[in-house]
Amino acid sequence: MVAKEITIRSLHPDDSTVHTGTTTPETVADSLDAFSHVELSTPTEPLPGNTFLIRSILCGRFLTLSDGKIVLGHQDGCSSLWNCVETEYWLGFKNLASGNYLGHSGGTKSDLRCSAQQHRGHEYFTYRQVGGGAYVLLTTFWENLSTVGIKKAKGAESLVTFNDGSVSDGLIWEFFKV
């Protein structure tokens, strides 16, 4: 199978373009179905102005918005697609399904969320390359950087930030440009 790179021309990460017109629900459903399974190409550096699928190397699942929560799930159309943006040299990831930014609720082990409509402090990210197209995702917590990892409790897992000054608890991610 040959991997294909898909370019999304109708999406504008800066939200400066407004499109109007009539679109039937069937047309919207058809266009979302186009993203239900995107073939993966070679992992790449997460650079602003691009849209990505973000996959955990540990489990092979994707960073996904599901029922309003950030989970590691299967590739799920627009819910698994993230526009990478930049504000004051900080990266941000805007979910295509919700239009909101990936962020955290604050605290030393805070849950990831996707509810902010603007790219601000709790939605600032950067990364550290760990080799071979793999990265540790870091976010801000006051003046420190926190890793994004998994917390398991009572048989359930959630994505959280670890503010212990170490990258050892962080998940390792691959970014696939679509």
C-alpha atoms as a printed R data frame, in Angstrom:
    type eleno elety resid chain resno       x      y      z
1   ATOM     1    CA   MET     A     1   0.000  0.000  0.000
2   ATOM     2    CA   VAL     A     2   1.371  3.416 -0.927
3   ATOM     3    CA   ALA     A     3   0.990  6.172  1.671
4   ATOM     4    CA   LYS     A     4  -0.660  9.336  0.400
5   ATOM     5    CA   GLU     A     5  -0.293 12.847  1.719
6   ATOM     6    CA   ILE     A     6  -3.611 14.681  1.902
7   ATOM     7    CA   THR     A     7  -3.827 18.450  1.720
8   ATOM     8    CA   ILE     A     8  -6.798 20.131  3.342
9   ATOM     9    CA   ARG     A     9  -7.330 23.303  1.363
10  ATOM    10    CA   SER     A    10 -10.647 24.433  2.811
11  ATOM    11    CA   LEU     A    11  -9.508 24.702  6.430
12  ATOM    12    CA   HIS     A    12  -7.996 27.921  7.715
13  ATOM    13    CA   PRO     A    13  -6.198 27.607 11.078
14  ATOM    14    CA   ASP     A    14  -6.279 31.374 11.624
15  ATOM    15    CA   ASP     A    15 -10.086 31.509 11.371
16  ATOM    16    CA   SER     A    16  -9.808 34.663  9.253
17  ATOM    17    CA   THR     A    17 -11.889 33.308  6.390
18  ATOM    18    CA   VAL     A    18 -15.636 32.972  6.652
19  ATOM    19    CA   HIS     A    19 -17.451 30.737  4.184
20  ATOM    20    CA   THR     A    20 -21.162 31.108  3.655
21  ATOM    21    CA   GLY     A    21 -23.633 29.208  1.564
22  ATOM    22    CA   THR     A    22 -25.968 26.316  1.799
23  ATOM    23    CA   THR     A    23 -24.675 22.828  2.440
24  ATOM    24    CA   THR     A    24 -26.898 19.833  2.849
25  ATOM    25    CA   PRO     A    25 -26.280 17.536  5.846
26  ATOM    26    CA   GLU     A    26 -25.403 14.771  3.378
27  ATOM    27    CA   THR     A    27 -22.604 16.911  1.913
28  ATOM    28    CA   VAL     A    28 -21.208 17.632  5.385
29  ATOM    29    CA   ALA     A    29 -21.362 13.942  6.290
30  ATOM    30    CA   ASP     A    30 -19.625 13.010  3.021
31  ATOM    31    CA   SER     A    31 -16.823 15.525  3.630
32  ATOM    32    CA   LEU     A    32 -16.304 14.279  7.211
33  ATOM    33    CA   ASP     A    33 -16.258 10.672  5.974
34  ATOM    34    CA   ALA     A    34 -13.246 11.626  3.846
35  ATOM    35    CA   PHE     A    35 -11.308 11.967  7.116
36  ATOM    36    CA   SER     A    36 -12.583  8.799  8.782
37  ATOM    37    CA   HIS     A    37  -9.432  6.945  7.768
38  ATOM    38    CA   VAL     A    38  -6.380  8.864  6.631
39  ATOM    39    CA   GLU     A    39  -3.427  6.800  5.470
40  ATOM    40    CA   LEU     A    40  -0.321  7.566  7.496
41  ATOM    41    CA   SER     A    41   2.830  8.840  5.880
42  ATOM    42    CA   THR     A    42   6.242  9.216  7.496
43  ATOM    43    CA   PRO     A    43   6.150 10.948 10.919
44  ATOM    44    CA   THR     A    44   7.266 14.569 10.772
45  ATOM    45    CA   GLU     A    45   8.116 17.506 13.011
46  ATOM    46    CA   PRO     A    46   5.009 19.318 14.334
47  ATOM    47    CA   LEU     A    47   5.256 22.687 12.616
48  ATOM    48    CA   PRO     A    48   2.651 25.482 12.627
49  ATOM    49    CA   GLY     A    49   0.391 25.800  9.617
50  ATOM    50    CA   ASN     A    50  -0.073 22.050  9.230
51  ATOM    51    CA   THR     A    51  -2.729 19.559 10.284
52  ATOM    52    CA   PHE     A    52  -1.701 16.378 12.112
53  ATOM    53    CA   LEU     A    53  -2.789 13.044 13.434
54  ATOM    54    CA   ILE     A    54  -0.922 12.634 16.741
55  ATOM    55    CA   ARG     A    55  -0.197  9.019 17.698
56  ATOM    56    CA   SER     A    56   1.210  7.564 20.914
57  ATOM    57    CA   ILE     A    57   4.060  5.173 20.155
58  ATOM    58    CA   LEU     A    58   3.326  3.269 23.392
59  ATOM    59    CA   CYS     A    59  -0.108  2.028 22.339
60  ATOM    60    CA   GLY     A    60  -0.503  3.081 18.694
61  ATOM    61    CA   ARG     A    61  -3.667  5.055 19.429
62  ATOM    62    CA   PHE     A    62  -4.353  8.667 18.482
63  ATOM    63    CA   LEU     A    63  -4.960 11.842 20.467
64  ATOM    64    CA   THR     A    64  -8.726 12.128 19.969
65  ATOM    65    CA   LEU     A    65 -11.607 14.246 21.202
66  ATOM    66    CA   SER     A    66 -14.394 11.866 22.230
67  ATOM    67    CA   ASP     A    67 -17.587 13.027 23.962
68  ATOM    68    CA   GLY     A    68 -15.812 16.205 25.042
69  ATOM    69    CA   LYS     A    69 -12.826 14.366 26.584
70  ATOM    70    CA   ILE     A    70  -9.284 13.933 25.334
71  ATOM    71    CA   VAL     A    71  -8.530 10.219 24.981
72  ATOM    72    CA   LEU     A    72  -6.175  7.872 23.223
73  ATOM    73    CA   GLY     A    73  -8.500  6.386 20.645
74  ATOM    74    CA   HIS     A    74  -8.676  5.030 17.158
75  ATOM    75    CA   GLN     A    75  -8.391  7.337 14.184
76  ATOM    76    CA   ASP     A    76 -11.784  9.049 14.177
77  ATOM    77    CA   GLY     A    77 -12.133 11.561 11.372
78  ATOM    78    CA   CYS     A    78 -11.965 15.224 12.362
79  ATOM    79    CA   SER     A    79 -11.985 14.330 16.078
80  ATOM    80    CA   SER     A    80  -8.415 13.042 15.628
81  ATOM    81    CA   LEU     A    81  -7.152 15.908 13.458
82  ATOM    82    CA   TRP     A    82  -5.283 18.853 14.963
83  ATOM    83    CA   ASN     A    83  -4.284 22.129 13.296
84  ATOM    84    CA   CYS     A    84  -0.909 23.239 14.626
85  ATOM    85    CA   VAL     A    85  -0.771 26.996 15.335
86  ATOM    86    CA   GLU     A    86   1.793 29.305 16.899
87  ATOM    87    CA   THR     A    87   1.432 32.204 19.342
88  ATOM    88    CA   GLU     A    88   4.503 33.981 20.723
89  ATOM    89    CA   TYR     A    89   6.672 30.980 19.737
90  ATOM    90    CA   TRP     A    90   4.389 28.508 21.583
91  ATOM    91    CA   LEU     A    91   2.616 25.789 19.641
92  ATOM    92    CA   GLY     A    92  -1.066 25.058 19.972
93  ATOM    93    CA   PHE     A    93  -3.272 22.286 18.632
94  ATOM    94    CA   LYS     A    94  -6.782 23.168 17.473
95  ATOM    95    CA   ASN     A    95  -9.164 20.244 17.053
96  ATOM    96    CA   LEU     A    96 -10.932 20.217 13.688
97  ATOM    97    CA   ALA     A    97 -14.163 18.746 15.054
98  ATOM    98    CA   SER     A    98 -14.680 21.192 17.934
99  ATOM    99    CA   GLY     A    99 -12.665 24.234 16.878
100 ATOM   100    CA   ASN     A   100 -11.217 24.346 20.407
101 ATOM   101    CA   TYR     A   101  -7.612 24.135 21.573
102 ATOM   102    CA   LEU     A   102  -5.881 21.301 23.375
103 ATOM   103    CA   GLY     A   103  -4.885 22.407 26.868
104 ATOM   104    CA   HIS     A   104  -4.864 21.469 30.535
105 ATOM   105    CA   SER     A   105  -6.839 22.449 33.590
106 ATOM   106    CA   GLY     A   106  -3.823 23.533 35.693
107 ATOM   107    CA   GLY     A   107  -2.234 21.806 38.666
108 ATOM   108    CA   THR     A   108   0.560 19.296 39.052
109 ATOM   109    CA   LYS     A   109  -1.346 16.395 37.456
110 ATOM   110    CA   SER     A   110  -4.030 18.125 35.485
111 ATOM   111    CA   ASP     A   111  -6.259 16.484 32.914
112 ATOM   112    CA   LEU     A   112  -5.924 17.417 29.288
113 ATOM   113    CA   ARG     A   113  -8.969 19.130 27.870
114 ATOM   114    CA   CYS     A   114 -10.168 20.654 24.631
115 ATOM   115    CA   SER     A   115 -12.464 23.500 25.602
116 ATOM   116    CA   ALA     A   116 -10.532 26.752 25.145
117 ATOM   117    CA   GLN     A   117 -11.599 28.909 22.236
118 ATOM   118    CA   GLN     A   118  -8.349 30.891 22.312
119 ATOM   119    CA   HIS     A   119  -4.688 29.885 22.329
120 ATOM   120    CA   ARG     A   120  -3.352 31.086 25.715
121 ATOM   121    CA   GLY     A   121  -1.082 29.906 28.565
122 ATOM   122    CA   HIS     A   122  -2.814 26.605 29.434
123 ATOM   123    CA   GLU     A   123  -2.899 25.775 25.718
124 ATOM   124    CA   TYR     A   124   0.815 26.424 25.057
125 ATOM   125    CA   PHE     A   125   2.900 23.440 23.954
126 ATOM   126    CA   THR     A   126   6.380 22.680 22.772
127 ATOM   127    CA   TYR     A   127   8.206 19.428 22.137
128 ATOM   128    CA   ARG     A   128  11.492 17.656 22.609
129 ATOM   129    CA   GLN     A   129  12.701 15.282 19.919
130 ATOM   130    CA   VAL     A   130  13.708 11.880 21.262
131 ATOM   131    CA   GLY     A   131  14.877 10.439 17.928
132 ATOM   132    CA   GLY     A   132  13.517  8.794 14.815
133 ATOM   133    CA   GLY     A   133  10.603 11.173 14.250
134 ATOM   134    CA   ALA     A   134   9.377 10.763 17.838
135 ATOM   135    CA   TYR     A   135   8.702 13.576 20.313
136 ATOM   136    CA   VAL     A   136   7.814 14.211 23.943
137 ATOM   137    CA   LEU     A   137   5.014 16.779 24.153
138 ATOM   138    CA   LEU     A   138   5.512 19.482 26.791
139 ATOM   139    CA   THR     A   139   3.109 22.109 28.095
140 ATOM   140    CA   THR     A   140   3.473 25.079 30.397
141 ATOM   141    CA   PHE     A   141   2.677 25.111 34.103
142 ATOM   142    CA   TRP     A   142   3.604 28.467 35.602
143 ATOM   143    CA   GLU     A   143   7.284 28.838 34.722
144 ATOM   144    CA   ASN     A   144   7.875 25.086 34.289
145 ATOM   145    CA   LEU     A   145   7.374 22.616 31.484
146 ATOM   146    CA   SER     A   146   5.216 19.562 32.102
147 ATOM   147    CA   THR     A   147   5.123 16.352 30.098
148 ATOM   148    CA   VAL     A   148   1.944 14.851 28.711
149 ATOM   149    CA   GLY     A   149   1.410 11.316 29.976
150 ATOM   150    CA   ILE     A   150  -1.132  8.750 31.127
151 ATOM   151    CA   LYS     A   151  -2.609  8.429 34.603
152 ATOM   152    CA   LYS     A   152  -4.275  5.108 35.384
153 ATOM   153    CA   ALA     A   153  -6.739  4.894 38.238
154 ATOM   154    CA   LYS     A   154  -9.503  2.390 38.983
155 ATOM   155    CA   GLY     A   155  -9.136  0.679 35.616
156 ATOM   156    CA   ALA     A   156  -9.467  3.895 33.628
157 ATOM   157    CA   GLU     A   157  -6.796  5.938 31.943
158 ATOM   158    CA   SER     A   158  -6.686  9.658 31.373
159 ATOM   159    CA   LEU     A   159  -4.228 11.971 29.695
160 ATOM   160    CA   VAL     A   160  -2.627 14.375 32.141
161 ATOM   161    CA   THR     A   161   0.335 16.688 32.577
162 ATOM   162    CA   PHE     A   162   3.169 15.688 34.923
163 ATOM   163    CA   ASN     A   163   4.882 18.665 36.514
164 ATOM   164    CA   ASP     A   164   7.790 16.888 38.176
165 ATOM   165    CA   GLY     A   165  10.554 18.373 36.032
166 ATOM   166    CA   SER     A   166  11.237 15.078 34.257
167 ATOM   167    CA   VAL     A   167  10.394 13.898 30.768
168 ATOM   168    CA   SER     A   168  10.519 10.258 31.863
169 ATOM   169    CA   ASP     A   169   6.758 10.075 32.536
170 ATOM   170    CA   GLY     A   170   5.885 11.613 29.194
171 ATOM   171    CA   LEU     A   171   4.375  9.681 26.345
172 ATOM   172    CA   ILE     A   172   6.314  9.562 23.120
173 ATOM   173    CA   TRP     A   173   4.368 10.827 20.137
174 ATOM   174    CA   GLU     A   174   4.519 10.695 16.352
175 ATOM   175    CA   PHE     A   175   3.023 13.487 14.256
176 ATOM   176    CA   PHE     A   176   1.566 12.568 10.869
177 ATOM   177    CA   LYS     A   177   0.910 15.455  8.503
178 ATOM   178    CA   VAL     A   178  -2.371 15.152  6.611
